[in-house]
Amino acid sequence: IPYGGTFLVFTDYARPSIRLSALMGLRVVYVMTHDSIGLGEDGPTHQPVEHVASLRAMPNLLVFRPADGVETAECWALALENANRPSVLALTRQALPTLRTVHRDDNPCARGAYELLPATGTAKVSLFATGSELSLAVEARKLLEAEGIGTRVVSVPCMELFAEQPEAYRRATIGTGARVAVEAGVRQGWDAIIGADGAFVGMSGFGASAPAGDLYKHFGITPEAVAKAAKARI
């Protein structure tokens, strides 16, 4: 199985090859790392901002952005199983906590999005996230639940697979409460899930050169910002 790997920002140079593999229906796996401002000091020239959205726009390409080692293994398996289309795995530079610690016999990533954590009582808020920002959504849920606001967290490792699910599953996964998405990239593509009136916590411009933690605070991609956005829409 053909494989390629580099920084995610360099998919700009690889795009013709990625596009041809999608057009030809070839099982090629592209493992792209350093997938956001989380790469830190290399600065905005090397920090992908629009790249995930750009790749999601390409027909017949699966774009996976797993949140931890468990999701990464599941997304890798899905990339191998999809024999008639290529896949991109967008991975971080920074270490991430393991969020999935209970074994499941199924592969929830196969549905593109799934509920990671339910709300306590009635769900007033649904938080959607991918990759390194899923842990931020989990922390934001703690803040909201502490205030008595029922909050669920939905992991969205692959929008393309989610779009292929039955309508009933998609509706149930999206839910009816206030919707907030968090991803360290641009908003394009997220309205299909959160709607035009949903809140988005992410990037609206290019990055900067600083330690990853400082950049997340500088650009307002924090659990506190997610919780604030959710409360503004209840």
Backbone bond lengths (Angstrom), bond angles and torsions (degrees), N, CA, C in turn:
res aa  C-N    CA-C-N  psi(-1)  N-CA   C-N-CA  omega(-1)  CA-C   N-CA-C  phi
1 I - - - 1.459 - - 1.524 108.37 -
2 P 1.327 118.71 121.85 1.465 120.94 -179.64 1.525 111.46 -61.74
3 Y 1.322 115.06 142.70 1.465 121.78 -177.48 1.518 109.16 -139.45
4 G 1.319 115.86 143.67 1.452 120.35 173.14 1.510 109.31 -140.54
5 G 1.323 116.87 153.68 1.454 118.85 -179.75 1.513 112.20 -153.74
6 T 1.325 116.24 139.79 1.455 122.73 174.53 1.526 107.69 -168.22
7 F 1.321 117.36 -171.63 1.462 120.85 172.91 1.533 108.77 -65.43
8 L 1.325 116.54 145.42 1.464 120.03 -179.46 1.528 111.91 -60.15
9 V 1.326 117.31 -35.06 1.460 119.83 -178.18 1.523 111.51 -61.08
10 F 1.336 116.60 -26.12 1.458 119.99 -177.63 1.526 112.99 -83.56
11 T 1.336 117.32 5.10 1.472 118.13 169.71 1.523 110.14 -63.92
12 D 1.334 117.72 -17.69 1.463 119.72 173.71 1.529 110.39 -58.61
13 Y 1.335 116.50 -39.01 1.460 120.68 179.61 1.528 111.40 -79.15
14 A 1.323 116.70 -29.28 1.466 121.24 -176.82 1.524 112.65 -90.41
15 R 1.325 117.23 -3.32 1.463 120.07 -170.81 1.533 114.06 -56.62
16 P 1.329 120.84 -43.25 1.469 118.58 178.71 1.528 112.97 -58.01
17 S 1.322 117.35 -39.19 1.464 120.63 179.02 1.523 111.15 -70.38
18 I 1.335 116.78 -41.51 1.466 119.90 177.64 1.523 109.53 -61.97
19 R 1.322 116.33 -43.39 1.468 120.64 -178.76 1.524 111.28 -63.71
20 L 1.322 117.30 -41.73 1.464 119.92 179.11 1.523 111.35 -65.11
21 S 1.318 117.82 -39.68 1.466 119.47 178.51 1.521 110.77 -65.03
22 A 1.340 117.17 -34.56 1.462 120.21 176.14 1.523 110.80 -70.01
23 L 1.316 116.11 -42.84 1.465 121.12 179.78 1.528 111.19 -63.14
24 M 1.323 117.02 -38.77 1.463 122.12 -177.78 1.520 112.98 -85.22
25 G 1.330 117.26 -7.69 1.459 120.19 179.29 1.516 112.99 68.84
26 L 1.326 116.40 44.59 1.461 121.07 -177.12 1.528 110.99 -102.58
27 R 1.314 115.78 141.60 1.465 120.94 176.59 1.530 109.18 -81.87
28 V 1.306 114.98 92.10 1.461 122.30 175.63 1.522 106.91 -120.52
29 V 1.314 117.04 137.55 1.463 121.04 -179.07 1.527 108.63 -112.10
30 Y 1.319 115.34 121.20 1.465 121.72 178.65 1.527 108.29 -108.09
31 V 1.316 116.80 112.90 1.464 121.35 179.46 1.524 108.00 -99.94
32 M 1.318 115.77 107.29 1.460 122.00 -173.84 1.531 109.91 -113.29
33 T 1.303 116.25 124.12 1.464 121.14 -174.49 1.533 111.27 -108.94
34 H 1.332 116.00 179.98 1.469 121.71 179.96 1.532 108.76 54.69
35 D 1.350 114.80 59.78 1.463 120.52 -162.57 1.525 115.86 -91.44
36 S 1.343 118.77 10.64 1.466 119.07 -177.84 1.526 109.93 -166.01
37 I 1.336 115.83 -169.75 1.468 120.80 173.78 1.518 111.21 -60.96
38 G 1.328 117.09 -12.48 1.454 121.52 178.34 1.513 114.03 -63.36
39 L 1.341 118.13 -12.09 1.469 118.37 177.88 1.524 110.87 -74.17
40 G 1.343 116.93 -18.78 1.455 119.80 169.19 1.508 116.95 85.39
41 E 1.355 115.52 -120.58 1.460 121.25 -162.20 1.525 115.30 -70.58
42 D 1.323 119.86 -13.53 1.467 120.05 177.60 1.524 111.55 -63.60
43 G 1.316 116.61 -20.97 1.453 120.20 172.06 1.513 115.48 85.32
44 P 1.343 116.31 -176.06 1.464 121.24 -169.64 1.521 115.01 -65.78
45 T 1.338 118.03 -23.37 1.465 118.54 177.90 1.520 111.69 -65.72
46 H 1.323 116.77 -25.89 1.460 121.27 -176.84 1.526 112.81 -111.75
47 Q 1.320 117.61 2.79 1.467 121.20 -178.24 1.524 110.16 -99.42
48 P 1.327 118.14 111.84 1.463 120.32 178.55 1.531 110.04 -67.05
49 V 1.305 116.23 133.16 1.461 121.56 176.44 1.527 109.67 -123.05
50 E 1.339 115.39 -49.53 1.466 121.39 -178.29 1.523 113.33 -98.16
51 H 1.326 118.36 -3.28 1.458 121.10 -168.25 1.525 114.05 -69.85
52 V 1.323 117.71 -41.11 1.466 119.53 179.55 1.523 109.87 -63.42
53 A 1.335 117.00 -44.74 1.462 120.65 178.55 1.521 110.79 -62.11
54 S 1.322 116.49 -40.50 1.462 121.26 179.85 1.523 111.44 -63.43
55 L 1.317 116.59 -42.34 1.466 120.19 178.99 1.525 111.25 -69.58
56 R 1.324 117.60 -35.93 1.468 120.46 177.55 1.524 111.90 -63.27
57 A 1.330 117.01 -23.20 1.461 120.92 179.93 1.525 112.48 -77.10
58 M 1.326 117.87 -13.15 1.463 121.18 -175.94 1.527 110.74 -81.22
59 P 1.333 118.56 126.65 1.468 120.37 178.89 1.529 112.38 -63.22
60 N 1.323 115.24 148.29 1.467 123.42 173.59 1.523 113.41 59.79
61 L 1.321 116.65 31.20 1.462 121.72 175.67 1.521 108.68 -126.62
62 L 1.317 116.61 128.66 1.459 121.16 174.92 1.523 108.95 -91.51
63 V 1.320 116.38 126.77 1.463 121.57 178.46 1.521 108.01 -112.90
64 F 1.318 115.83 110.52 1.465 122.07 -179.64 1.526 109.50 -102.25
65 R 1.329 115.81 133.48 1.473 120.02 172.27 1.525 107.43 -130.96
66 P 1.332 116.71 83.76 1.465 121.03 -176.28 1.520 112.36 -73.50
67 A 1.343 114.73 154.79 1.464 120.93 -172.65 1.517 114.36 -97.35
68 D 1.328 117.56 -20.23 1.466 120.39 -179.78 1.519 108.64 -157.10
69 G 1.330 116.30 -174.16 1.456 119.95 -178.06 1.512 113.18 -63.71
70 V 1.324 116.98 -33.73 1.466 120.64 -179.82 1.521 110.11 -66.65
71 E 1.324 116.71 -49.94 1.464 119.40 178.44 1.526 111.44 -63.84
72 T 1.321 117.36 -34.13 1.463 119.79 178.77 1.523 110.78 -61.85
73 A 1.324 117.10 -44.52 1.464 120.88 177.86 1.525 110.79 -62.49
74 E 1.331 116.37 -40.99 1.467 120.18 -179.83 1.530 111.25 -67.00
75 C 1.324 116.84 -40.42 1.460 120.13 179.44 1.528 111.39 -70.18
76 W 1.318 116.84 -35.47 1.469 120.36 175.27 1.526 110.05 -61.28
77 A 1.319 117.19 -43.70 1.464 120.79 178.13 1.523 110.77 -60.81
78 L 1.321 117.11 -41.18 1.465 120.82 179.75 1.522 111.51 -66.71
79 A 1.325 117.00 -37.29 1.462 120.23 177.10 1.524 110.82 -61.82
80 L 1.331 116.34 -38.25 1.465 120.17 179.15 1.524 111.54 -72.86
81 E 1.327 117.00 -32.89 1.461 120.99 -178.11 1.526 112.99 -74.39
82 N 1.323 117.59 -26.06 1.465 120.79 -178.46 1.520 109.47 -85.49
83 A 1.317 115.68 93.92 1.460 121.31 -171.46 1.523 113.38 -79.99
84 N 1.326 118.14 -14.25 1.461 120.46 -173.06 1.525 113.78 -116.24
85 R 1.321 116.24 19.58 1.460 119.39 174.96 1.523 109.49 -159.73
86 P 1.324 116.58 149.07 1.464 120.39 179.21 1.521 111.48 -79.97
87 S 1.319 115.53 167.15 1.460 122.05 -179.59 1.521 110.10 -136.96
88 V 1.320 115.14 144.95 1.459 122.59 170.86 1.516 108.03 -113.13
89 L 1.325 117.20 128.38 1.460 121.88 170.95 1.520 107.50 -105.68
90 A 1.324 116.47 112.31 1.462 121.91 178.58 1.521 108.59 -94.21
91 L 1.323 116.02 114.42 1.465 121.75 -173.77 1.527 110.75 -120.47
92 T 1.320 115.67 156.70 1.458 120.71 -177.02 1.525 112.49 -84.70
93 R 1.313 114.46 166.58 1.456 120.53 166.16 1.519 109.14 -87.91
94 Q 1.328 116.44 -41.72 1.461 121.77 -172.64 1.526 111.67 -77.51
95 A 1.325 115.92 153.30 1.464 121.26 176.36 1.523 109.52 -69.63
96 L 1.334 115.53 145.86 1.461 121.29 -179.07 1.522 110.14 -128.44
97 P 1.321 117.64 150.65 1.469 119.96 176.87 1.520 111.00 -72.61
98 T 1.319 116.16 151.99 1.463 120.64 174.09 1.523 108.24 -82.20
99 L 1.319 116.19 116.87 1.461 121.42 -176.24 1.520 112.40 -94.15
100 R 1.311 116.78 -27.40 1.460 121.91 179.65 1.521 108.33 -100.85
101 T 1.321 117.43 106.82 1.464 121.18 -176.22 1.521 112.92 -117.86
102 V 1.327 117.48 -0.94 1.465 121.95 178.99 1.522 108.61 -111.08
103 H 1.333 116.85 128.73 1.458 121.15 -176.84 1.517 111.90 -64.57
104 R 1.333 115.33 140.23 1.459 122.29 172.34 1.514 108.44 -126.37
105 D 1.333 116.51 140.82 1.458 120.23 178.47 1.527 111.62 -75.12
106 D 1.338 116.63 -26.73 1.459 120.02 -179.20 1.531 109.70 -92.22
107 N 1.319 115.44 176.04 1.457 122.02 175.36 1.527 107.33 -114.04
108 P 1.332 118.42 95.15 1.467 119.71 -175.94 1.521 113.52 -63.80
109 C 1.337 117.39 -24.15 1.460 119.70 178.11 1.526 111.72 -64.94
110 A 1.332 117.09 -19.99 1.461 120.90 -179.88 1.521 111.92 -62.80
111 R 1.324 117.10 -20.96 1.468 120.83 178.71 1.526 112.13 -94.19
112 G 1.312 116.12 2.35 1.453 119.90 174.82 1.510 115.14 82.79
113 A 1.336 117.00 -34.77 1.463 122.52 176.96 1.519 107.74 -153.70
114 Y 1.316 115.91 146.88 1.465 120.00 -179.04 1.524 109.01 -157.76
115 E 1.328 115.33 156.78 1.462 120.08 179.45 1.518 109.78 -76.33
116 L 1.317 115.86 116.11 1.463 121.04 177.80 1.518 111.08 -81.43
117 L 1.326 116.14 -44.95 1.463 121.88 -179.28 1.523 109.44 -135.04
118 P 1.334 117.91 131.23 1.461 120.50 178.38 1.524 111.22 -82.06
119 A 1.309 115.26 166.78 1.461 120.49 174.20 1.513 109.60 -81.98
120 T 1.315 115.97 154.32 1.459 121.10 170.36 1.525 107.23 -84.42
121 G 1.308 116.24 112.79 1.458 119.63 -175.31 1.517 110.98 76.78
122 T 1.318 116.68 -146.35 1.463 121.87 -178.96 1.526 110.51 -71.63
123 A 1.329 115.60 132.72 1.465 120.35 179.84 1.523 110.02 -80.13
124 K 1.311 115.89 112.23 1.461 120.89 175.60 1.523 111.73 -93.47
125 V 1.335 115.59 -20.35 1.459 121.49 -176.67 1.519 109.52 -137.31
126 S 1.341 116.18 139.55 1.462 122.05 170.37 1.522 108.07 -119.74
127 L 1.328 116.02 123.54 1.459 121.96 178.26 1.521 109.07 -104.04
128 F 1.322 117.03 127.48 1.460 122.71 -179.30 1.527 108.84 -114.56
129 A 1.331 116.73 135.99 1.460 119.01 -177.76 1.518 110.31 -155.65
130 T 1.330 114.67 162.91 1.457 121.85 175.97 1.521 108.81 -132.74
131 G 1.319 115.93 161.45 1.452 121.81 169.92 1.509 115.06 49.31
132 S 1.328 115.19 -135.58 1.463 120.98 -174.64 1.516 113.25 -64.42
133 E 1.324 118.11 -17.68 1.465 119.96 -178.58 1.526 113.16 -86.61
134 L 1.326 117.97 -8.24 1.460 118.83 178.01 1.527 110.45 -63.47
135 S 1.318 117.52 -37.63 1.466 119.92 178.43 1.526 111.06 -66.03
136 L 1.335 117.66 -30.77 1.463 120.61 175.55 1.523 110.54 -67.72
137 A 1.330 116.13 -38.82 1.463 120.06 177.55 1.525 110.93 -64.22
138 V 1.331 116.22 -37.82 1.469 120.41 178.01 1.528 110.08 -63.31
139 E 1.329 116.46 -41.68 1.465 119.98 178.26 1.526 111.18 -68.34
140 A 1.321 117.02 -38.00 1.466 120.41 177.70 1.524 110.63 -64.01
141 R 1.317 116.39 -36.63 1.471 120.19 177.05 1.524 110.37 -59.63
142 K 1.327 117.01 -41.84 1.465 120.42 179.22 1.528 110.88 -59.94
143 L 1.328 116.28 -41.66 1.460 120.36 179.86 1.522 111.22 -64.05
144 L 1.326 116.25 -43.84 1.463 120.62 -178.01 1.524 111.69 -70.44
145 E 1.327 116.16 -42.79 1.468 119.80 179.36 1.528 110.59 -63.51
146 A 1.329 117.40 -33.49 1.465 120.93 178.43 1.521 111.73 -64.21
147 E 1.329 116.35 -21.75 1.462 121.37 177.47 1.526 111.64 -97.83
148 G 1.325 115.99 9.91 1.455 119.97 178.71 1.511 114.79 80.31
149 I 1.325 117.12 17.61 1.464 121.59 -179.96 1.526 108.60 -100.38
150 G 1.312 117.12 107.66 1.458 121.32 -179.26 1.519 111.22 -60.31
151 T 1.326 116.76 120.90 1.465 121.50 -172.69 1.519 110.83 -134.85
152 R 1.309 115.66 130.17 1.465 121.68 175.65 1.523 109.24 -109.53
153 V 1.336 115.88 154.96 1.458 121.44 178.56 1.517 108.69 -120.00
154 V 1.319 115.82 129.29 1.460 122.16 179.94 1.522 109.06 -117.01
155 S 1.313 116.33 123.98 1.460 121.57 174.32 1.524 108.86 -86.30
156 V 1.340 115.97 136.04 1.469 120.71 -177.83 1.536 108.92 -125.25
157 P 1.321 118.41 71.54 1.462 119.56 -175.72 1.523 114.75 -69.97
158 C 1.357 118.17 -21.37 1.471 119.53 -177.75 1.525 110.17 -152.12
159 M 1.316 117.24 103.86 1.464 121.05 -179.07 1.526 112.14 -64.33
160 E 1.329 116.86 -33.04 1.462 119.69 -177.62 1.526 111.06 -65.33
161 L 1.322 117.38 -44.41 1.463 120.25 178.19 1.523 110.89 -67.76
162 F 1.327 117.56 -35.24 1.461 120.05 178.68 1.525 110.60 -64.53
163 A 1.323 117.17 -39.06 1.463 121.18 179.80 1.523 112.19 -64.88
164 E 1.329 117.14 -20.84 1.468 121.49 -179.40 1.524 113.15 -88.84
165 Q 1.316 118.15 -4.32 1.466 121.49 -177.75 1.527 110.65 -78.04
166 P 1.339 117.06 158.75 1.465 120.29 176.51 1.528 110.95 -57.68
167 E 1.316 115.70 149.36 1.464 120.34 -177.29 1.523 111.86 -57.83
168 A 1.326 116.93 -38.52 1.467 120.00 -178.33 1.524 110.61 -61.55
169 Y 1.333 117.00 -40.81 1.469 119.77 179.14 1.520 110.40 -67.24
170 R 1.324 116.74 -42.54 1.461 119.64 -178.86 1.528 110.93 -62.89
171 R 1.326 116.31 -43.25 1.467 119.82 179.61 1.528 111.00 -63.08
172 A 1.329 116.06 -43.43 1.464 119.95 -178.84 1.522 111.13 -65.69
173 T 1.318 116.97 -37.52 1.461 121.10 -178.94 1.525 111.42 -71.34
174 I 1.313 117.08 -39.29 1.466 120.75 179.11 1.523 110.91 -70.48
175 G 1.325 117.49 -37.81 1.454 120.77 177.03 1.518 113.17 78.47
176 T 1.321 115.39 -175.18 1.464 121.07 -174.86 1.526 113.70 -117.92
177 G 1.306 118.54 -5.91 1.460 121.00 -178.65 1.514 112.52 -80.54
178 A 1.319 115.72 -174.59 1.460 121.17 174.99 1.529 109.15 -61.39
179 R 1.332 116.25 139.74 1.462 120.75 -174.26 1.521 110.96 -114.78
180 V 1.319 114.83 131.15 1.463 121.04 177.52 1.522 108.01 -134.80
181 A 1.319 116.98 129.16 1.463 121.57 175.31 1.518 109.04 -110.99
182 V 1.323 115.98 144.69 1.465 120.53 176.82 1.521 108.88 -133.67
183 E 1.330 115.04 123.59 1.461 122.21 178.51 1.522 107.47 -156.18
184 A 1.314 117.12 137.10 1.464 121.28 -177.28 1.524 110.65 -80.68
185 G 1.328 115.18 58.16 1.449 123.63 177.88 1.515 108.05 -156.96
186 V 1.321 116.85 -169.19 1.460 120.58 -179.40 1.527 110.86 -79.85
187 R 1.324 115.29 164.88 1.464 121.58 -173.50 1.534 113.29 -75.63
188 Q 1.310 118.88 -25.13 1.454 121.80 -172.32 1.527 112.15 -46.60
189 G 1.320 115.83 129.07 1.457 122.29 179.89 1.512 113.92 100.31
190 W 1.322 117.60 -24.42 1.464 120.68 -175.65 1.522 113.57 -76.66
191 D 1.331 117.70 -21.72 1.462 118.77 -178.15 1.522 112.23 -63.39
192 A 1.327 117.50 -21.49 1.465 120.31 176.51 1.520 111.38 -63.60
193 I 1.322 116.86 -21.61 1.467 121.67 -179.34 1.523 111.62 -106.84
194 I 1.317 117.27 -48.08 1.470 119.61 -174.53 1.520 112.69 -94.15
195 G 1.332 117.47 -11.02 1.453 120.19 -178.16 1.519 111.83 78.02
196 A 1.328 115.56 166.27 1.460 120.29 -178.72 1.521 111.98 -65.39
197 D 1.343 116.66 -23.88 1.461 120.11 -178.69 1.521 112.88 -95.53
198 G 1.324 117.36 2.60 1.458 120.33 177.10 1.520 111.03 -77.48
199 A 1.317 116.14 158.39 1.468 120.91 179.33 1.523 109.70 -93.02
200 F 1.318 116.14 145.21 1.461 121.31 177.46 1.514 109.41 -128.21
201 V 1.321 116.14 128.12 1.460 122.65 175.68 1.525 106.99 -111.88
202 G 1.321 116.52 111.49 1.453 119.84 -176.49 1.513 110.53 -173.51
203 M 1.336 115.97 -142.69 1.456 121.92 -176.47 1.525 110.52 -107.00
204 S 1.330 115.65 144.38 1.459 120.85 173.69 1.528 111.09 -125.33
205 G 1.314 116.18 2.99 1.458 121.87 178.03 1.515 109.47 -154.59
206 F 1.313 116.60 -166.79 1.456 120.58 -179.21 1.526 111.03 -79.77
207 G 1.326 115.58 167.07 1.453 121.50 -176.56 1.519 112.91 -83.64
208 A 1.329 115.37 -153.61 1.465 121.89 -178.26 1.522 108.21 -158.40
209 S 1.313 116.05 170.90 1.461 121.04 -179.38 1.521 110.34 -99.33
210 A 1.335 115.22 113.16 1.465 121.95 179.17 1.518 107.46 -174.04
211 P 1.327 118.32 167.13 1.467 119.74 173.66 1.526 110.67 -57.42
212 A 1.312 115.77 147.82 1.465 121.11 -174.11 1.522 112.57 -54.45
213 G 1.323 117.05 -46.18 1.456 119.82 -178.56 1.512 112.65 -60.13
214 D 1.333 116.22 -38.98 1.464 120.34 178.29 1.524 111.05 -66.22
215 L 1.327 116.35 -37.54 1.461 119.89 -178.93 1.523 111.76 -67.54
216 Y 1.321 116.85 -41.06 1.464 119.37 178.60 1.528 110.49 -60.86
217 K 1.322 116.59 -39.07 1.469 119.71 177.86 1.525 110.77 -69.83
218 H 1.329 116.48 -42.88 1.463 121.24 -178.23 1.524 111.81 -60.21
219 F 1.328 116.02 -40.61 1.461 120.07 -178.02 1.529 113.08 -91.97
220 G 1.306 116.69 5.68 1.461 120.20 173.87 1.507 115.08 71.53
221 I 1.318 116.78 29.44 1.466 120.50 177.57 1.525 107.00 -103.01
222 T 1.316 115.19 81.90 1.464 122.56 -174.16 1.520 109.80 -137.95
223 P 1.329 117.73 160.26 1.468 119.42 175.45 1.524 112.27 -56.96
224 E 1.323 116.55 -38.50 1.468 120.46 -179.86 1.525 111.40 -63.29
225 A 1.329 116.43 -40.23 1.466 120.21 179.17 1.523 111.22 -67.14
226 V 1.328 116.33 -37.87 1.466 120.49 178.12 1.525 110.22 -65.44
227 A 1.323 116.29 -45.24 1.465 120.30 179.29 1.527 111.03 -62.65
228 K 1.319 116.95 -41.10 1.467 121.01 179.03 1.525 110.92 -62.84
229 A 1.336 116.79 -43.20 1.462 120.66 179.15 1.521 111.20 -63.25
230 A 1.328 116.16 -37.65 1.465 120.17 179.30 1.522 111.08 -66.17
231 K 1.322 116.32 -45.91 1.471 120.02 -178.18 1.527 111.50 -64.35
232 A 1.324 116.39 -29.19 1.467 120.00 179.91 1.523 112.11 -70.39
233 R 1.346 116.50 -16.00 1.464 119.83 -176.58 1.526 113.68 -112.22
234 I 1.299 116.59 5.58 1.470 119.15 178.01 1.531 109.40 -80.17
